[in-house]
């Protein structure tokens, strides 16, 4: 699969090899030259225009990453833990596959991302500039009777399927969380403070502040899946 490419450099290393990251449905090409960004504007992750910040909660940022077919991002620097929810690559939908990288905390990385198309490349990314939590199972949410699909010192992620017309349990996170719709349909996110957000497409999202309870209601005539991502602190 060659829907999009990532060109990478790391400090103190002069050469790299090419590799393929199949698990996320895309191809990554790693450059072999340390001076590859000469003459280009290199920016921090949060200043890269295709990595748009859509919510901030202290040192936690939710990013809507969109790269059109034929476009390439600026070289940008990763220096924090990050978790990705893949909505689509250039070849079609990815239905909310989740992966993360915590290595950036100890070793920064600069790369560019290009999308060969023909469709949109889109990720909902959660980045955590905090120190994380050492104990993995500390502060797990109430109302989710399942193991997380991803869990580390900085993040925790769950995938939840809700049948047509059904409500979830009342969910409460001790950490801030993003609820991301990863299949088609309409779902309502009703928070305890009276705010209800309607999600009606893949990639739509709602934010739950720490210690804020909410319920999910599937308002569609078919099952819907969501990914719930916590930023731990």
Secondary structure, DSSP 8 states (H G I E B T S, - for coil): --SEEEEEEETT------EEETTTTEEE---S-TTTTTTS--EEGGG-TTEEEEEEETTEEEEEEEE-TT-B---EEE-SEEEEEEEEETTEEEEEEEEEE-GGGTS-EEEEEEE--SS-EEEEEEEE-S---SSTTTT--BS--S--SEE-SSEEEEEEEE-TT-B---EE-SS-EEEEE-SSS-EEEEETTS-EEEE-STT-EEEE-TT-EEEEEE-SSS-EEEEEEEE--
